Amino acid sequence: NYGLVTSLLAFFQLFGTALFAASTVFAILETCVSYQSGQNVDVHSLLINIFKGFALTSLFTIMPPLVFQATSDLQVEIINLIIWNSAEELNITTLDGFMEQFVAAFFNDLSAMDILWQLPMILVFLYVIVKIFFGNLKRSGILLCLIFIGSFHIFNLPRGYNDGFLSWVKQIIGLCFTHFAQNILFIVGILLLSNRSLLVLGLGVCLSATEVPRIAQHFGLETSVRGNVSTAIYTASSATALIRSFTR
């Protein structure tokens, strides 16, 4: 429901704005306390951090959906180009013709193939379909979770803590990259599977598509929300401790 998503984003925006206002006040209070204690105070850094928080508050509900939509549109264009070029090589002019050739590569002349070899390939292919289908299904929900968690990082930016925010940005990039690369590899594997002589290669490409999130994680592009949830919990606890310290 588009209206429900819009309402959620509006709520996230209001929540993030409230956290930004509170964080700005606490950052100024911390600077004043440090100045009264005789410590060195960098007003320039304080203003830059407040500007960073303002920029994140203005964009954290806008940029992630736009980037995700842009990668989805680019993915569709590339997939259409791949299918068009492959269809000419395979002498397939319609999608029905492609599906017929794909099914024939797996099931035709079944008696001529070793059933012990054919059945595991079918089971592996079904596993790939289920994993990629549910992966695509949950990414929109993960994106909403990341947007909500991003509001917690707003509380840290004006106070000069950027690590959580950088981790959040990496997760957004990792989610978009996974969505882009996984579906392209899956379509390439399907096209290879439509050629009987390339069944093993096509199945290997399809399996590699399921490993895209794990590979991205090794390069610092975590696609789950576990790390940011723990960061959000830590931010909430630190905010509570900060409020208590100023209200004593």
N, C-alpha and C positions, 0 to 999 in steps of 0.2 A: 504494500500500500504506500503510494508516493506521499500522501498526506501525513501518514504516521511517521515516515522517515524524516520529512521536513519538520514535523513537530519535535522529534527527538533531537535533531540538529539544532533547532532553536533553543531547546532546553539546555543542551550542552554549551551553546554559546553564552547563555545567561549565567550558567554555573561557572564557566571559565572567566567571564567578565568579573563576577563577584570575587573569585579567587585572585584575579589580577589586582583588583582594588585593595583587597586585604593585604596581599603580598607587598604592594607598593608602600602601603602605610608602615608595615613591619620593617621593610628595607630602610625607610627613612628613619624610623625609630632606632634601628640598630646602628645606623650611621651617627645619629645624634649621641647615642650612648657611648660609642667608640670615641667620638670627639671629646666628650666630657671626661672620658677616662684618660685622655692624653695620648691616644693612639693616632697613628697616621690615618687620615681619611682621604679616600680617592673619590671625589665628587664626580669626576669625569666617568669613571667606571660605573658608578651608581646610575648616572643618566643613561649610559649605554645599555646597562642591564634592564632598566625600566623600558627603554625603547624596544629591546628584544622581547620583553614580556608583552608589550602592546602589539607588536607585530604578530607574535604567536596567537594572541587573543583574537586578532582580526582575521587570521588565516587558517586556524587549526580545524575549523569546520568546513572550509571552502576548498583548500588546496588538495587534501587527500582524495575526496571524491572526484575532483577534476583530473588529477593524475591517474587515478584508477580508470576513469572513463577514457582518457587519452590512450592508455596502454591497451584497453579493450578494443578501441576503434582501430588502432594500429595493428593489433593482433588479427582482427577480422580481415583487414586489407591484405596482410601478408599471407594468411591462410587461403584467401580467395585466389591470390596470385599463384601460390604453390599448387592448389588444386587445378587451376586453369592450365598451367604448364605441364603438370603430370597427366592431365586428361588427354592432352594432345599426344604425349609419348605412349600412353596406354590405349590409344584409339577409343577413348570413351567420350561421348558427346553429352551425356545426361547424367544426373545424379543416380537415377535408377540403374543405368548401365554400370556405374561404378560399384553400386551395392551388389549387383548381380555378380560382377567379377570378384568382389571381395568375398562373398559367400561361397562362390565356386572354388576359390583358392583354399578354403578350409574344408568344405564338405563334399565337393564333387569327387567322384572316383575314390570314395572312402575305402572300398575293398582293396584298392591297390596300395594303400598306405598302411603302415603298421599302426594299429589302434593304440598300442601302448605309447607311441610317439605323438599321435594326433591328440589324444585326450588331455595330456598334460599341457599342451600348447593352448588348447581351448580354455582350460581352467585358469591358466596364467593370464590369458587375454581378458577373461571375465573379471579377474582380480584387478587388473589394470583399469578396466572400465569403471568398476565400482569405486575404486580409490580416487580416480580423477574426477568422477561425477560428484562425489560427496565433497571433495576438495573445492571444486568450483562452487558448490552449493553453500558452503560455510564461509567463503571469503568475504561476502558482503557483510555478514554478521561480525566477522573478525574486524573488518574495517570500521564498523560502528563502535565496537569495543575499543579499538585503538584511538578513535577520535575522542571518546569519553575519557579514556585514560590520559590523553594529551592535555586535558584541562587541568589535571593534577600537576603536570610539569610547569604550568603557568605560575604556580605558587613559588617555584624555586628560581625561575629566571631573574626576576628583579632583585633577588637576594644573592645572585652571582653563582648559582649552582647550575651548570649546563650539562652535566653528564647524562642525567635522565632524559633531557630533551634530545640530545644527540642519539641516544639509544632508540628513542621513539621515532625519530626521522629515519633511522636505518630500518626499523621494522616496517614503516610505510613503504619504503623503497623495496624491501625484500618481498612484501606482499604483492606489490605490482609486478616485480620481476618474475616471481613464481607464477603468477596468473598468466603472464605473457609467454614465458618460455615453456611451461608445462603443456599448454594447449597446442602450441606449435609443434613440439616434439611428438605429441600424441597423434596429430593429424599426419605428420610425416611418416610415423610408424604405420598408420592405417593405410596410407598410399603404398608403402612397401609391402604390406601384407596382402594387398590386392594382386600382387605378382607372386605366383606359386614358387618361383625359384628364389624369392627373397623373403620367405616366411620367417626364417630364423632371424635375419637381420631386422625385419620389421618388428618382430616381437621384442628384440633387444632394444630398439629405439623406444617402443612403448613402455618397456620397463624402466628405461632411463628417465622417462618423463615423470615417473613416480618418485624419483630420487632428487628432483630439482630442489624441493624445500631443504633436504638434508645437505645438499651441496652448497646452497646459498647460506645456510647456517654456518658452515665452516669458513665462509668469507665474511662473517660478521653481519649477514643479513638474516637475522632471526625472524621467522614468520609467525611464530606463536605469540600469545599474549602473556605467557607466564612471567617473563622477565619484567615487563612493564607493570603487571599487576602487583608484583612484589615491590617495585619501585613506588607505585601509587600508595600502597599500604605504608611504606616507610615515610612518604611525603605527608600522608595524613597524620601519622604519629608524631612526626617532627613539628607539623603545624600545631598540633594540640599542645606539645611541650612548649613551643614558642609562645602560644597564647597564655599558658599558665605562668610562664616566666615574667610576662609583662603585666599580668593581672594580680600578682602577689603584692 
